[in-house]
Amino acid sequence: MSRFECVPNFSEGRDLAKIQRIADAARDAGGVTVLDVESNADHNRCVITLIGEGDRLLEAAVAMIRVATASIDLTHHVGEHPRMGATDVVPFVPLGTATMPEAVRLAERLGERVAKEFDLPVYLYGAAARRPDRVDLAKVREGQFEGIRDSIGTDPARAPDFGPSRVHPTAGAVAIGARPILIAYNAYLTTPDVAIAKRVAKAVRARDGGLPEVKALGFEIKERQRAQVSMNLTDYRTTPIHRALEAVRREAQRYGVGIEESEIVGLVPEDALFDASEYYLQLHAFDRATVLERKVRAVDAAAPGGESLASFTARLAARTPTPGGGSAAAAAGALGAALGEMVLAYSIDPAQPAPELAAVSEALRAGRRRFLELVDEDARSYDGVRAARKGRKEQPGDASQAAYVAAIRGAAEVPMGTARLAADLAVRLESVRGRTKAALGSDLVTALALFRATIDGALANVAINLEDLKAAGVPTSELEPEVARLRSRN
């Protein structure tokens, strides 16, 4: 099931009871998790982060918008942050296997409902925009509540995508869209002079020739007697946090001003923080797999029932060397074995179990457990290669070379074991194919296809390690014939 992040922004940052009611509306809707609630009195704005499956998330968003529409009056709203509605903006962000087109469809569905149920004009933005000038949220919100109120009925450019061509008298309008992960990042200057913050913001933001994928505004934060450069990093891989901060620092220095501190609003991907750590600590060859918490998660994952498929695939997708293709191949084998077990579970007569079918079922069960062990063994073997390679570089000599060769051999043997096991189980399952229930034919075909994928992926990893052995002057003739045989059978 596809999961999404939803990060609605509401024009209320001072009345904590009201903010709580909005967040509770999402919790009461059920089926979603409220991850974070952030509010700022000077901005007079709150940001609530939820995750969930699409339909559940849509219902939670509707519930929150219902409370916000009834309780926030923009005619009495004053704050530093630009706003166009009580519910100002609602973005959907695809997570994991979810896609941007799915997020766009959620935005469209929510827009239709909000317009109909709350009589609100809705503007689609970001990836959901239906007009090029509405991709940029700042353009959609230009003029804010008052400007849109005065022009929506007469200016064709202000016609909403859904709903009436007039603002709600107290709740205004709402922007609903789809976008990638965004980092809201603020830098506080060592001055209360908002004019300097605005000049710095203009210098660093993309639309005025600054950093790509950066939006920035300058604000006065009266409570702290400081000026703030408020940024949205719309693609932190293009412009990471540290690069944005250093650009603000350089521009501020032109006016004799420094940075007192910075802050992240809402949630942030851990890799974005690792990027900044590597930059400031000058960790040019840092391996994120050596982070203690990541190692602990990997150990926990190896325990029976210790990790969900979603968690494993998230680790697989992360920018870390392990788990990689060898672990993925072993995981595919575990899925194939499990599916084969299911086929046989329905095909074996419990009253009179056929010994041949029972034997294959037991082999698949044992194979599934072994594949799960191989998932972690493959990751460890590659970690061993990297450690040996580092040792050979730092302390060249016969001992480090021998350790390196041994590590490469181990890294070749693990995926070879994966391929052997998958090939054996595929033969066993194929041998009883005619005795399984016809209604489960597609499941059996899928199991065999997963075994073939396991063999292909595992042998690809073997081949890479064999090349490394050859480069080290080590003969590989004992493994190459078996690799060829397994490939020919697959």
N, C-alpha and C positions, 0 to 999 in steps of 0.2 A: 504494500500500500504506500502510495506516495505521501511524503510529509513535506510541510512547508513551514516557514517562519512567517509570522504576520507581525508588523511593527506599527500599529496605529499611533498617531500623535494627536493629542487632544489639547485644546486651548484652555488649559487649567493647570496651574502649577503652584497655587497658593492654598486652596481649600483641600486639605488632605482627606477629609471625610468624603468629599465628592470624588476625588481620585480613587479612593478605596471602593466606592460604589461602582465605578466604571470597571475596575479590575475584577471585582466580585461578579459582575454580570458575565464575564467570560468564564470564570470558574464555575458558576452555577449552570452555564450552558452544557458543561460536561464534554468529555472527550478531547480536551485540549489541556496543555500545561502552561501556566503563566510563569515564565522564566524570570522576568525582571520588571520592576516598576520604577521609573526615574522621573523626578520632577524638579523644576527650577523656578523659583519665585520671580526672579528678575525677568526671565523669558516668559513667565506665566504659561508654562507648557509642561505636559507630561508625555512620556514615551513608555508604552507598555509592550513588552515582547512576549509573544506566545508561539507555541509550536503545536502542530497537530496534523491530522489527515484533512484533506481539502474540505469535504462537506462539513465536518465538525468545526473547522476553523471558520468557515463562512458563517455558520450559525452563531459562533461566539462573537464574531465581528458585528453582526447585526444586533446582538444583545447589547454590546458596548455602545454602539452608535445610538441605540434607543435611549439609553441613560444619558449620554452626552447631549443629545438633541433636546431632551426635556430639561436639563439642569444647567446648561451653559448659555449665557446670554452675551453674544458678541457686541451688542450695543453698549455694554458696560465693561468690555474687556480691554485692558491695557497691558502691554508687555513688550519686551525688546524684540522678540522673535516675530517675523512676518506670519500672518495667519489669514485664512480665507473662510474657515469654518470652525464650529465647535468641535466637530471631528475634522481635523484639518487635512490629514493625509493618511491613507491606508495602503501600504505596500505589501505584496505577497512575494516571498523569496523562496525559490525552490531549494530543497535540501536533498542530499543523497541522490537517489535515482529519479527524483522528481525533475520535470523539465520546465523550461521557461514558457513554452506554449501552454502547458497545464496551468501555470501561474497566471498567465494572461486570461485564460478562460475563467479562473476564479475571480479575477478582478472584474471581468465583464458581468459575471453572474451577480456579484455583490453590488455592482453599480446599478443593475436593473432593479434589484430588490430595494436598495436604499432610496432610489428615486420614487419608486411606487409606494413604499410603506411610510416614508418620512417626508415626502414632498420636497426633496432636496435636489438641487441641480448637481450633477456628477460629471467631473472631468476625468477622463482616462489619461494616464501619463506613463512615462517610462516605456517599457517594452509593450505595454498595452495601448499606447497612444494610437489614435486613428488619424492624427494629423501630425506632420513633422514638427510643427511649432509647439506641440504639447509633450514632446519627449522630455524636455527639461522642466522639472517641477517649478523652478523659479519663474519661468515664463507663464506657466499656468496660473501661478499665484500672484502675478504682477498686479499691483494696485491694491492688493489685499481685499478684505471684506468690503470696505467702503467703496473702493474703486470698481469692484465687480458688481456691487449692488447698484451703482449708478449707471453702468454701461451694458449690463447683460441683456436688457430688453431691446436695445437699439443697435448694438454693435454685433454684426454677424460673426466676427472673430471670437466673441464671447459666448456664442451659443453652446450650451452644454452637450455632452454626448448622451446623457440620459436626464430626464426630469424637466421641470419647468424653466422657462427663460426668465426667471426671477429668483432672487435668493430667498431662502427661508428667513423670515423677519428677525429671528434671534440666533439661529444655528448656521446661517450663511450657506456655503457650498462646501463640497468635499472633493478632494482629488484621490482617486483610487487607481492603483497601478501594480506593475510587476517589475522587479529589478533584481540584480545580483546582491550579494552581501555588501552592506554599506557600513563604514565605520564613522561614527559621529565623534569628532575629536576637536577639543578646544584648547587654545593656548592663552593664558592670562599674562598680559604685559605688565611691566613694572611702572605703569602710569595709568591715571584715570582718563587720559586724553583719548576720547573715542575717535577723534579725527585721525590719529596715528593708526589706530586699529583698522579703520576703514581703508586707509592708504595701503597698509600691509596686506589686508585681505584682497584688495584689487590686484596687487602685484603677484600674489601667489595663485589666484584662481584661474582655471582653464579658460574661461570665456574672455578674459582680458589678456591672454597671452602668457599666463603663468603655467603652473604644473598641470599635466593632463590628468583628467578624472578627479579634479579637486574643485569643490564649490566652497566659497568662503565669504563671510560677512564680518563686519566689525560692529561690536556692541559695547555699550556701557553697562557694567555690572555694578549698580549703585551700592548694593549690599556690601560688596567687597572693596569698593572704591578703586576699581580696576577696569581697564579696557580689555576686551576679549576678542580674539580672532577665532570665530566659530567656523569649523570646517566639516564638510562631508566628503569623505574619501570614497568615491563611488566604485573604485577598483583598486584595492590596496596592493595588488600585485603590480600594477602599473606605477602607481605612486604610493610607496609604503609610508607608514607613520613617521619614521625617522627622517625621511626626505622632506616631508611636509613641515615637520618641526624645524629642521635646519633652514628651510627657505623662509619661514616666519622669523627665525632668529636673525638671519642676515638682513632682511628688510627692516626689522625693528632697530637694528644697530645703526642704520642710516640716520635715525632720529634720536640717537643716544639712549635707546630704550632696550631693556632685556626681557627675558621670559622668566616670570616668577614661578610658574608651574603650569602643568597641562593636565587635561582630564579626558577620559573616555566616557561618553554617555551611552548607556545601554551595554549590549554585549559585543564581544570582539573575538574573532578567530584566534586560537592560540598561535597559529603560524605567523600572524601579523606581529605578535609580541616577540616571537623568536627572531623574526627579521630584524626588529629594532635591537634586540639583545646582541645578535651577531655583529651588527654594525657598530654599536658603541663599545663593545668589548673586543672588537677586531678579531672575531673568531672566524678566520677565513676558511678553515676546514672543519667547522663544527658539525658533528653528527647528531642530529636531533634524536636519533634512536638511543643515545646515551643519557637522555633526560630520565631521572629516577622514576618519575610518575609514569612515563611511557613504558619503562621496563616493568614496573609493577603491573600496569594494565595488561602487558603482554603475558606475564606470568598468570594473572587472574584468568586471562582468556584461555589459557591452556588447560585449566581445570574443567572437569566434566560439567557441562551446563553453565560454564563461567562467562560465556559471551554470546550475544545474539548475532544473527546474520547481519543485521543493520550495523552493529558495532564493528564486526570484522570487516565489512566492506568499507566502512568509514576509515578504518586504519589502513586498508589497502589503498584507498584513494589519497591518503595524506602524503605530503612531500617528505617521505622518509624512505630509506633504502629497503627496509623490511617492515611488514611482509611484502613479498614481491611475486613474480610470476610462478616460482616454484611452489610457494605456499598456496597460491590461487589454484594451481593444478591439483595439488593434494586435496584442497577443499572441494573441487569439482568431483574428484574421486569419491569423497565422502558422500556427496549428494547422489552420485550414481549408485553407490552401494545401498544407501538408504532407500532409494526408489526401487531398486531391485528387491530389497527385503519386503517392501510393501506389496509388490506384485506377487511374490511368493506367499506372503501372509494370506492373501485372498485366494490363492490357487491351491494351497495345501488343505486337504480335508482334515480337520482337527481330530475326527474320530478314527481315521485310518491314514496317518501321515505317510506319504511315500518317502522311503529312506533317501532316495536320490535328491528329491526336492528339499528335504530337511537339511541334507548336507550342504547343498548350495546356499540355502538360507543362512546356515551357521557361518559359512565362509564369508558371505557378504557382511554379516554382523561383525565378525572379527576384522574384516577388511575396513569397515567404516571406522572402527576404533583406531586402527593403525593409521589410516589416512589423517585423522585428526591429530595424531602424534606427529606425523610427517609435516603438517602445516607449521608447527613450531620448530621442528628439527631443521627444516629448510631455512627458516629465518636465522636460527642460531648458527648454522653452517656458514651462511654468508657473512654474519657478524664476525665469525672466526677468520674468514678470508681477509676481511678488511683490517682486522687487528694484526694478522700476520703480515699483510702488505705494509702496514705502518711500521711494524717492528723491523722488517727488512730494510726499510728506508732509513730508519733512525739508527739502526745498529747492523750495518751490512756484515755478512760473514756466512760461514757454512751453517751455523746453527739456525740463524734466522731464515736462510734459504730453505733448509730442511723443514722448518716449521711452516713456511709458506707453501711448499709442495704438499705437505700433509694436509693442510687446510683446504687446498684446491681439490685434492683427492676426495676429501670428505664432502665437499660441496658438490662434487660430481656424483658420488655414491648415493646421496640422499635422494635427488630426483630420479636416479636410476632405479632405486627401490620403489619409488612412487610409480614409475612407468611399468615395472615388472608386475606389481600388485594389480594395477588397473588392467593390464593385459590378461593376467590369470583370471580375474573375476569376470572380465568380459567373455572369455571362452566358456567359463562355467555357466554364466547366465544364458548365453546363446545355446548351450547344449540342452537346456530344459525349456527353450522357447515354445516348442510345440505342446508342452504340457501346462502352459499357463492360460489363464482365462482370456478369451479373445477381447473382452471389453477393456482389458488392461493393456492392449497392444501398444497404445501411444505412450503409456508410462514405461513399458519395457524398451521401446525405441529410444525414448529420452535418456533412460539409464545407460544404454549402450553408447549413445552419442556423448554423454558426459565422460564415460570411460575413454572414448577416443580423444576427446579434448584433453583429458588428463595425460594421456600418453604423449600427444603432440607437445603440450606445454612442458612436461617434465623433460622430454628428450631435447627440447630447445635449450633448456638450462644445462643439461648434460653437455651438449655440444659447445656451449660457451666455455665451460670449465675445461673441456678437453683441449680447446685452443690455447687456454692459459698454460696447461701442462706442457703442450708442445713448445710453446714459447719459452718455457723454463728448461727445455731439453729433456723432458721426461717422456718415455714411450707410452703410447696409449693403445697399443694393439690389442690388449686384453679386453678393452671395453668397446671398441669400434664395431666388431662383428655383431655384438649383442644389440647395439644401437641400430644397426642396419636391419637386423632381424625383427626387432620390435616395430620399426617403421614399416617394414614390408607387410607385417601382419595387420597393421592399423589402416 
